[in-house]
Amino acid sequence: MAIEDRKADHIRICLEDDVDARGVTSGFERYRFVHQALPEINLRDVDTSLELWGRLVKAPILVSSMTGGAAQAEEINRNLATAAQELGLAMGVGSQRAALQNPELARTYQVRPYAPDILLFANIGAVQLNYSYGVDECRRAVDMIEADALILHLNALQEAVQPEGDTDFVGLAGKIAQVCRQVGVPVIAKEVGWGISSDAARMLWNAGVAAIDVAGAGGTSWTQVEAHRIPTERGRLVAEAFAGWGIPTSESLLMVREAGAPEGGKIFASGGIRNGIDAAKAVALGADLAGIARPFLNAAAMSAQDTIELGGVLCDQLRIAMFAIGAANLTDLRGTPHLVERV
């Protein structure tokens, strides 16, 4: 199957089918904020902004990497970028391999005209470093969309169940280190829905990544997505067995923190974050950005205005959660004593 057809399949399946993880959640429901009846701050003064890699981000919400490389993806990415620009959010594009193989597809990723000011992430599968890709291809992906940083996504389980999967992950840490040294922009290591363990985090920090996106379990399961594409009953049974696989996002976030980020190392949390309160919990647990994908995909498949409205709701929820615990800014939120684990 052509890569652009696979990208179109992924969009259709995520929009139309139930591809949620089964039997595993993000873990954020295990935490609650302790409401402060006297927050001693003014809601209008709550500051949700941060500066990251030379860009101002108005709220710690990342429009997570989703798509590109198919006709429908061009409009979806345009709508996502329009909303990110309007709201001052960060954004990542989907894997750019399709456009590296077929330059005519580059336009489906090129969102800078709609979002000149946002923090924008390019994206390549890390495993492609074992399949002829190198620093040059990484630079091409960055230049293609005028990105501020590069995501190398880690999707070993998805590749293992995908009929056309690339499954040679031998020696990738060293090749990731080479990209980090030579690509010229910060490198983000990102899972796609099964989480980063402490051991993996230490390897990635040692390789020199600037950030880790834990992308834990509890949201979309890519083995469930692939199960809808696999043409054989045997393949579907294999894929569906992993619907509950992975490290819950909140647990993975703590594991990556405990692995010891270097000075300046950033942690992003995505995977099953469905509202601004979840995003606030992620920041309180140590995340710099909270990534959200499928809710944005559903909105962007409708219109830019729907996407802006969703993002506005998420930002309002985050800001009000901060107000209700007396956190005037993200430093206060990250250090809050008012997040407790339910017993």
Disulfide bonds with the S-S distance in Angstrom:
none
